[in-house]
């Protein structure tokens, strides 16, 4: 199962990203673990300088950008395919 984390979800762009991630989750159809955090310590730990941060399996995918539903689905699919191959 993929673990998705959104850092800085209470900002304006964080709320937009959260909405897009939840839509992508519904479209994806497989189980995803989604964590929504507003933790400065966590942002520092993963070196996220611009919020919102989008992470999959503890790897920072983007920061300071609102990903579209299509982009989120692409990242999720890529990680899911890599997980199956490993």
OpenMM code with the backbone's topology and positions (N, CA, C; nanometers):
from openmm import Vec3, app, unit

residues = "UNK UNK UNK UNK UNK UNK UNK UNK UNK UNK UNK UNK UNK UNK UNK UNK UNK UNK UNK UNK UNK UNK UNK UNK UNK UNK UNK UNK UNK UNK UNK UNK UNK UNK UNK UNK UNK UNK UNK UNK UNK UNK UNK UNK UNK UNK UNK UNK UNK UNK UNK UNK UNK UNK UNK UNK UNK UNK UNK UNK UNK UNK UNK UNK UNK UNK UNK UNK UNK UNK UNK UNK UNK UNK UNK UNK UNK UNK UNK UNK UNK UNK UNK UNK UNK UNK".split()
positions = [
    Vec3(0.0840, -0.1169, 0.0000),
    Vec3(0.0000, 0.0000, 0.0000),
    Vec3(0.0892, 0.1241, 0.0000),
    Vec3(0.0482, 0.2235, -0.0771),
    Vec3(0.1238, 0.3475, -0.0835),
    Vec3(0.0841, 0.4399, 0.0309),
    Vec3(0.1837, 0.5072, 0.0868),
    Vec3(0.1609, 0.6056, 0.1920),
    Vec3(0.1817, 0.7445, 0.1335),
    Vec3(0.0765, 0.8221, 0.1330),
    Vec3(0.0816, 0.9570, 0.0790),
    Vec3(0.0725, 1.0549, 0.1947),
    Vec3(0.1562, 1.1567, 0.1891),
    Vec3(0.1573, 1.2571, 0.2953),
    Vec3(0.1526, 1.3954, 0.2317),
    Vec3(0.0644, 1.4795, 0.2836),
    Vec3(0.0577, 1.6192, 0.2425),
    Vec3(0.1029, 1.7022, 0.3612),
    Vec3(0.2071, 1.7829, 0.3407),
    Vec3(0.2596, 1.8697, 0.4463),
    Vec3(0.2129, 2.0117, 0.4178),
    Vec3(0.1582, 2.0785, 0.5181),
    Vec3(0.1109, 2.2156, 0.5003),
    Vec3(-0.0271, 2.2207, 0.4383),
    Vec3(-0.1123, 2.1321, 0.4825),
    Vec3(-0.2438, 2.1168, 0.4200),
    Vec3(-0.3432, 2.2254, 0.4572),
    Vec3(-0.3131, 2.3102, 0.5549),
    Vec3(-0.4098, 2.4131, 0.5927),
    Vec3(-0.3876, 2.5442, 0.5179),
    Vec3(-0.2817, 2.5525, 0.4384),
    Vec3(-0.2602, 2.6717, 0.3559),
    Vec3(-0.3587, 2.6698, 0.2392),
    Vec3(-0.3716, 2.7806, 0.1701),
    Vec3(-0.4653, 2.7874, 0.0575),
    Vec3(-0.4313, 2.6817, -0.0474),
    Vec3(-0.3050, 2.6760, -0.0866),
    Vec3(-0.2654, 2.5760, -0.1857),
    Vec3(-0.2676, 2.4348, -0.1287),
    Vec3(-0.2428, 2.4224, -0.0001),
    Vec3(-0.2509, 2.2922, 0.0647),
    Vec3(-0.3921, 2.2357, 0.0593),
    Vec3(-0.4903, 2.3217, 0.0782),
    Vec3(-0.6298, 2.2770, 0.0706),
    Vec3(-0.6650, 2.2322, -0.0713),
    Vec3(-0.6130, 2.3042, -0.1710),
    Vec3(-0.6368, 2.2650, -0.3103),
    Vec3(-0.5709, 2.1304, -0.3407),
    Vec3(-0.4472, 2.1142, -0.2932),
    Vec3(-0.3766, 1.9877, -0.3148),
    Vec3(-0.4491, 1.8730, -0.2462),
    Vec3(-0.4937, 1.8968, -0.1240),
    Vec3(-0.5681, 1.7941, -0.0490),
    Vec3(-0.6914, 1.7505, -0.1283),
    Vec3(-0.7638, 1.8465, -0.1815),
    Vec3(-0.8838, 1.8174, -0.2601),
    Vec3(-0.8485, 1.7321, -0.3825),
    Vec3(-0.7397, 1.7680, -0.4515),
    Vec3(-0.6987, 1.6935, -0.5709),
    Vec3(-0.6510, 1.5530, -0.5363),
    Vec3(-0.5807, 1.5391, -0.4249),
    Vec3(-0.5331, 1.4072, -0.3826),
    Vec3(-0.6514, 1.3173, -0.3467),
    Vec3(-0.7497, 1.3726, -0.2784),
    Vec3(-0.8665, 1.2920, -0.2421),
    Vec3(-0.9461, 1.2511, -0.3654),
    Vec3(-0.9554, 1.3396, -0.4652),
    Vec3(-1.0214, 1.3024, -0.5914),
    Vec3(-0.9434, 1.1915, -0.6610),
    Vec3(-0.8114, 1.2050, -0.6620),
    Vec3(-0.7265, 1.1037, -0.7256),
    Vec3(-0.7425, 0.9696, -0.6550),
    Vec3(-0.7536, 0.9727, -0.5229),
    Vec3(-0.7716, 0.8497, -0.4466),
    Vec3(-0.9003, 0.7790, -0.4902),
    Vec3(-1.0068, 0.8563, -0.5055),
    Vec3(-1.1341, 0.7979, -0.5485),
    Vec3(-1.1232, 0.7385, -0.6888),
    Vec3(-1.0519, 0.8064, -0.7778),
    Vec3(-1.0371, 0.7588, -0.9147),
    Vec3(-0.9430, 0.6387, -0.9239),
    Vec3(-0.8438, 0.6332, -0.8364),
    Vec3(-0.7420, 0.5288, -0.8418),
    Vec3(-0.8019, 0.3909, -0.8147),
    Vec3(-0.8901, 0.3837, -0.7178),
    Vec3(-0.9611, 0.2590, -0.6934),
    Vec3(-0.8904, 0.1569, -0.6067),
    Vec3(-0.7649, 0.1804, -0.5700),
    Vec3(-0.6939, 0.0911, -0.4797),
    Vec3(-0.6749, 0.1613, -0.3462),
    Vec3(-0.6392, 0.0851, -0.2468),
    Vec3(-0.6241, 0.1397, -0.1122),
    Vec3(-0.4973, 0.2251, -0.1026),
    Vec3(-0.5139, 0.3444, -0.0479),
    Vec3(-0.4028, 0.4366, -0.0226),
    Vec3(-0.4121, 0.4848, 0.1206),
    Vec3(-0.2987, 0.5014, 0.1837),
    Vec3(-0.2940, 0.5585, 0.3169),
    Vec3(-0.2560, 0.7056, 0.3015),
    Vec3(-0.3464, 0.7952, 0.3394),
    Vec3(-0.3210, 0.9385, 0.3221),
    Vec3(-0.3114, 1.0052, 0.4583),
    Vec3(-0.2004, 1.0778, 0.4789),
    Vec3(-0.1802, 1.1561, 0.6006),
    Vec3(-0.1770, 1.3035, 0.5623),
    Vec3(-0.2483, 1.3834, 0.6379),
    Vec3(-0.2518, 1.5269, 0.6131),
    Vec3(-0.1948, 1.5955, 0.7366),
    Vec3(-0.0823, 1.6648, 0.7176),
    Vec3(-0.0086, 1.7201, 0.8309),
    Vec3(0.0154, 1.8694, 0.8148),
    Vec3(0.0222, 1.9386, 0.9264),
    Vec3(0.0628, 2.0792, 0.9323),
    Vec3(0.1728, 2.0911, 1.0355),
    Vec3(0.2799, 2.0217, 1.0140),
    Vec3(0.3862, 2.0102, 1.1126),
    Vec3(0.5152, 2.0700, 1.0575),
    Vec3(0.5617, 2.1801, 1.1181),
    Vec3(0.6860, 2.2435, 1.0734),
    Vec3(0.8057, 2.1514, 1.0932),
    Vec3(0.8040, 2.0727, 1.1999),
    Vec3(0.9148, 1.9802, 1.2248),
    Vec3(0.9244, 1.8764, 1.1134),
    Vec3(0.8106, 1.8279, 1.0687),
    Vec3(0.8079, 1.7301, 0.9609),
    Vec3(0.8572, 1.7931, 0.8306),
    Vec3(0.8184, 1.9168, 0.8057),
    Vec3(0.8650, 1.9869, 0.6857),
    Vec3(1.0163, 2.0013, 0.6886),
    Vec3(1.0706, 2.0345, 0.8037),
    Vec3(1.2161, 2.0479, 0.8167),
    Vec3(1.2850, 1.9124, 0.8013),
    Vec3(1.2258, 1.8089, 0.8587),
    Vec3(1.2845, 1.6745, 0.8507),
    Vec3(1.3033, 1.6308, 0.7057),
    Vec3(1.2058, 1.6596, 0.6226),
    Vec3(1.2116, 1.6183, 0.4820),
    Vec3(1.2603, 1.7309, 0.3906),
    Vec3(1.3085, 1.8395, 0.4497),
    Vec3(1.3664, 1.9520, 0.3757),
    Vec3(1.2658, 2.0142, 0.2783),
    Vec3(1.1418, 2.0276, 0.3238),
    Vec3(1.0391, 2.0923, 0.2425),
    Vec3(1.0410, 2.2407, 0.2762),
    Vec3(1.0836, 2.3203, 0.1795),
    Vec3(1.0976, 2.4644, 0.2012),
    Vec3(0.9713, 2.5406, 0.1636),
    Vec3(0.8995, 2.4903, 0.0639),
    Vec3(0.7765, 2.5550, 0.0179),
    Vec3(0.6595, 2.4597, 0.0354),
    Vec3(0.5575, 2.5065, 0.1079),
    Vec3(0.4398, 2.4225, 0.1249),
    Vec3(0.3397, 2.4563, 0.0151),
    Vec3(0.2554, 2.3667, -0.0234),
    Vec3(0.2389, 2.2333, 0.0316),
    Vec3(0.3431, 2.1361, -0.0235),
    Vec3(0.3733, 2.0367, 0.0567),
    Vec3(0.4616, 1.9292, 0.0137),
    Vec3(0.3797, 1.8040, -0.0106),
    Vec3(0.4141, 1.7321, -0.1155),
    Vec3(0.3450, 1.6076, -0.1501),
    Vec3(0.4480, 1.4966, -0.1490),
    Vec3(0.4212, 1.3923, -0.0705),
    Vec3(0.5158, 1.2833, -0.0543),
    Vec3(0.4478, 1.1495, -0.0801),
    Vec3(0.5248, 1.0563, -0.1348),
    Vec3(0.4794, 0.9179, -0.1471),
    Vec3(0.5885, 0.8312, -0.0862),
    Vec3(0.5482, 0.7461, 0.0075),
    Vec3(0.6417, 0.6550, 0.0753),
    Vec3(0.7670, 0.7275, 0.1247),
    Vec3(0.7471, 0.8391, 0.1927),
    Vec3(0.8543, 0.9196, 0.2536),
    Vec3(0.9501, 0.9824, 0.1530),
    Vec3(0.9119, 0.9911, 0.0270),
    Vec3(0.9933, 1.0602, -0.0730),
    Vec3(0.9173, 1.1845, -0.1179),
    Vec3(0.9849, 1.2992, -0.1130),
    Vec3(0.9221, 1.4245, -0.1542),
    Vec3(0.9070, 1.4234, -0.3063),
    Vec3(0.7842, 1.4400, -0.3517),
    Vec3(0.7531, 1.4414, -0.4936),
    Vec3(0.7467, 1.5848, -0.5440),
    Vec3(0.6805, 1.6704, -0.4685),
    Vec3(0.6721, 1.8108, -0.5078),
    Vec3(0.6591, 1.8967, -0.3831),
    Vec3(0.6938, 2.0226, -0.4006),
    Vec3(0.6762, 2.1199, -0.2931),
    Vec3(0.6468, 2.2554, -0.3548),
    Vec3(0.5585, 2.3289, -0.2879),
    Vec3(0.5232, 2.4620, -0.3349),
    Vec3(0.4387, 2.4628, -0.4607),
    Vec3(0.3742, 2.3506, -0.4905),
    Vec3(0.2961, 2.3388, -0.6134),
    Vec3(0.1680, 2.2616, -0.5858),
    Vec3(0.0611, 2.3045, -0.6509),
    Vec3(-0.0644, 2.2301, -0.6430),
    Vec3(-0.0690, 2.1363, -0.7626),
    Vec3(-0.0512, 2.0084, -0.7362),
    Vec3(-0.0576, 1.9086, -0.8432),
    Vec3(-0.2024, 1.8890, -0.8861),
    Vec3(-0.2233, 1.8660, -1.0143),
    Vec3(-0.3576, 1.8362, -1.0633),
    Vec3(-0.3922, 1.6923, -1.0273),
    Vec3(-0.5173, 1.6578, -1.0417),
    Vec3(-0.5616, 1.5210, -1.0156),
    Vec3(-0.4863, 1.4256, -1.1089),
    Vec3(-0.4703, 1.4649, -1.2330),
    Vec3(-0.4004, 1.3812, -1.3313),
    Vec3(-0.2542, 1.3592, -1.2912),
    Vec3(-0.1872, 1.4649, -1.2437),
    Vec3(-0.0482, 1.4514, -1.2006),
    Vec3(-0.0367, 1.3583, -1.0802),
    Vec3(-0.1277, 1.3745, -0.9847),
    Vec3(-0.1266, 1.2885, -0.8659),
    Vec3(-0.1461, 1.1432, -0.9068),
    Vec3(-0.2408, 1.1182, -0.9953),
    Vec3(-0.2650, 0.9815, -1.0423),
    Vec3(-0.1429, 0.9243, -1.1125),
    Vec3(-0.0734, 1.0064, -1.1897),
    Vec3(0.0468, 0.9599, -1.2597),
    Vec3(0.1543, 0.9191, -1.1595),
    Vec3(0.1768, 1.0021, -1.0577),
    Vec3(0.2771, 0.9688, -0.9557),
    Vec3(0.2386, 0.8423, -0.8796),
    Vec3(0.1116, 0.8326, -0.8432),
    Vec3(0.0646, 0.7145, -0.7698),
    Vec3(0.0838, 0.5889, -0.8536),
    Vec3(0.0463, 0.5953, -0.9801),
    Vec3(0.0596, 0.4798, -1.0692),
    Vec3(0.2058, 0.4405, -1.0860),
    Vec3(0.2932, 0.5394, -1.1037),
    Vec3(0.4362, 0.5098, -1.1183),
    Vec3(0.4905, 0.4405, -0.9945),
    Vec3(0.4545, 0.4900, -0.8771),
    Vec3(0.5040, 0.4282, -0.7539),
    Vec3(0.4441, 0.2907, -0.7331),
    Vec3(0.3174, 0.2743, -0.7664),
    Vec3(0.2539, 0.1436, -0.7507),
    Vec3(0.3203, 0.0416, -0.8422),
    Vec3(0.3520, 0.0804, -0.9645),
    Vec3(0.4188, -0.0102, -1.0583),
    Vec3(0.5578, -0.0452, -1.0106),
    Vec3(0.6306, 0.0511, -0.9563),
    Vec3(0.7654, 0.0237, -0.9044),
    Vec3(0.7599, -0.0670, -0.7826),
    Vec3(0.6559, -0.0520, -0.7019),
    Vec3(0.6414, -0.1347, -0.5816),
    Vec3(0.6163, -0.2803, -0.6196),
    Vec3(0.5401, -0.3010, -0.7262),
    Vec3(0.5096, -0.4363, -0.7721),
    Vec3(0.6359, -0.5027, -0.8271),
    Vec3(0.7197, -0.4257, -0.8976),
    Vec3(0.8409, -0.4803, -0.9575),
    Vec3(0.9440, -0.5180, -0.8529),
    Vec3(0.9467, -0.4449, -0.7419),
    Vec3(1.0502, -0.4672, -0.6392),
    Vec3(1.0327, -0.5973, -0.5660),
] * unit.nanometer
topology = app.Topology()
chain = topology.addChain("A")
for resn in residues:
    res = topology.addResidue(resn, chain)
    for name in ("N", "CA", "C"):
        topology.addAtom(name, app.Element.getBySymbol(name[0]), res)
